[in-house]
């Protein structure tokens, strides 16, 4: 009878270990890697960059893409939106983990026009 109790105890411990192993594996596979580029670290310095602000205000796509690609590097894909509406929807985003960040670029007090640059990034 002692052998049956030891077998059940071993079976229970094995089931617990497998359950925790499965949960640990699933949680690790969905987390964002710590070495990835932080979008806030990309946009924060650009907020005060005169060249970038001018590109956004003039809606110069070539200039914007050149500056953003320099900051993001080759491991990220991105799209962006320049809008006066901070809640404007963006289409064409992939069905995967997308990191979004926005920065207020400029505005005109007299007619309440504001320019907001929103950057959406995801892993290649």
BELHU-V663180 format. One record per helix or strand of 3 or more residues. SS is the DSSP state (alpha for helix, beta for strand). FROM is the first residue (numbers start at 1). LEN is the number of residues. If there is no record, write none. Layout:
SS;FROM;LEN
SS;FROM;LEN
This chain:
alpha;2;28
alpha;39;8
alpha;50;9
alpha;61;12
beta;76;8
beta;99;10
beta;113;11
